[in-house]
Amino acid sequence: MRKTNLEEAIGRKYPEWVTLVVAADESGRPNAMPAGWVTFTSIDPVMLAVSVGFERYTHGLLKQSDEFVVTYPSAEQKEDVYYCGNHSGADVDKFSETSLKKEEPARVSVPLVQNSVVCFECEKRGELVTGDHTIFAGEIVAAHVAEEDLEKIYTVKGWHEKGYAGFQTIEEMARGR
Ligand SMILES: Cc1cc2nc3c(=O)[nH]c(=O)nc-3n(C[C@H](O)[C@H](O)[C@H](O)COP(=O)(O)O)c2cc1C
């Protein structure tokens, strides 16, 4: 092994999946935030966790709410996901400004996102501050998959400079685009 700096080492962790974390304010207005730092954390019950920076609008929503939805967006949603990652729900209504469409959930009061690859409805079970982010853990209480075959998207090293073209499917990554 060769000792190196953190930038080079962290660059080797890519590709990283892209998710959207949907949470709502007290009036029920939902907001969607792209998140790469999402992972499953438990089998029984099935749980997942998302790490959210203190300064995100979504951080406040997840602090005050007991429910959230995690979706894996499809390749068709690249531009909208990019918009959501470059705007804050504190300033804009992302569901009005993008073509993302809400869909009725089964158990929670936060909407699903139509045409996602998969949506997980979560009830918040815990929080842990780690540095400048809080990890919010949720139990998955319902799940939904697309009726058609849709491709998930990932980020690769250097994706920030490429705009939404930095979000790639497995096939695009294999072709080296
Ligand atoms: C691909 C991608 C992955 C991201 N992953 C995370 C993440 O895991 N945690 C986080 O706090 N922010 C993450 N961000 C940044 C937020 O999505 C971004 O700051 C967003 O505008 C915050 O929206 P909000 O203020 O409406 O919550 C990511 C952005 C992109 C584009």
PDBQT file of the ligand as one rigid body, heavy atoms in Angstrom, charges set to zero:
ROOT
HETATM    1  C1  LIG A 201     -25.213  13.634  -6.014  1.00  0.00    +0.000 C 
HETATM    2  C2  LIG A 201     -25.356  14.424  -4.757  1.00  0.00    +0.000 A 
HETATM    3  C3  LIG A 201     -25.190  13.806  -3.532  1.00  0.00    +0.000 A 
HETATM    4  C4  LIG A 201     -25.320  14.528  -2.331  1.00  0.00    +0.000 A 
HETATM    5  N1  LIG A 201     -25.208  13.880  -1.129  1.00  0.00    +0.000 NA
HETATM    6  C5  LIG A 201     -25.462  14.546   0.025  1.00  0.00    +0.000 A 
HETATM    7  C6  LIG A 201     -25.494  13.843   1.278  1.00  0.00    +0.000 A 
HETATM    8  O1  LIG A 201     -25.335  12.628   1.342  1.00  0.00    +0.000 OA
HETATM    9  N2  LIG A 201     -25.725  14.573   2.402  1.00  0.00    +0.000 N 
HETATM   10  C7  LIG A 201     -25.946  15.929   2.376  1.00  0.00    +0.000 A 
HETATM   11  O2  LIG A 201     -26.152  16.541   3.432  1.00  0.00    +0.000 OA
HETATM   12  N3  LIG A 201     -25.932  16.617   1.184  1.00  0.00    +0.000 NA
HETATM   13  C8  LIG A 201     -25.722  15.957   0.027  1.00  0.00    +0.000 A 
HETATM   14  N4  LIG A 201     -25.745  16.626  -1.177  1.00  0.00    +0.000 N 
HETATM   15  C9  LIG A 201     -25.964  18.079  -1.179  1.00  0.00    +0.000 C 
HETATM   16  C10 LIG A 201     -27.446  18.460  -1.088  1.00  0.00    +0.000 C 
HETATM   17  O3  LIG A 201     -28.242  17.642  -1.920  1.00  0.00    +0.000 OA
HETATM   18  C11 LIG A 201     -27.621  19.951  -1.520  1.00  0.00    +0.000 C 
HETATM   19  O4  LIG A 201     -26.892  20.784  -0.657  1.00  0.00    +0.000 OA
HETATM   20  C12 LIG A 201     -29.085  20.368  -1.591  1.00  0.00    +0.000 C 
HETATM   21  O5  LIG A 201     -29.196  21.575  -2.326  1.00  0.00    +0.000 OA
HETATM   22  C13 LIG A 201     -29.698  20.566  -0.214  1.00  0.00    +0.000 C 
HETATM   23  O6  LIG A 201     -31.059  20.799  -0.403  1.00  0.00    +0.000 OA
HETATM   24  P1  LIG A 201     -32.012  21.360   0.746  1.00  0.00    +0.000 P 
HETATM   25  O7  LIG A 201     -31.373  22.641   1.274  1.00  0.00    +0.000 OA
HETATM   26  O8  LIG A 201     -33.318  21.605   0.053  1.00  0.00    +0.000 OA
HETATM   27  O9  LIG A 201     -32.102  20.312   1.819  1.00  0.00    +0.000 OA
HETATM   28  C14 LIG A 201     -25.606  15.920  -2.376  1.00  0.00    +0.000 A 
HETATM   29  C15 LIG A 201     -25.785  16.558  -3.627  1.00  0.00    +0.000 A 
HETATM   30  C16 LIG A 201     -25.673  15.816  -4.801  1.00  0.00    +0.000 A 
HETATM   31  C17 LIG A 201     -25.919  16.511  -6.107  1.00  0.00    +0.000 C 
ENDROOT
TORSDOF 0
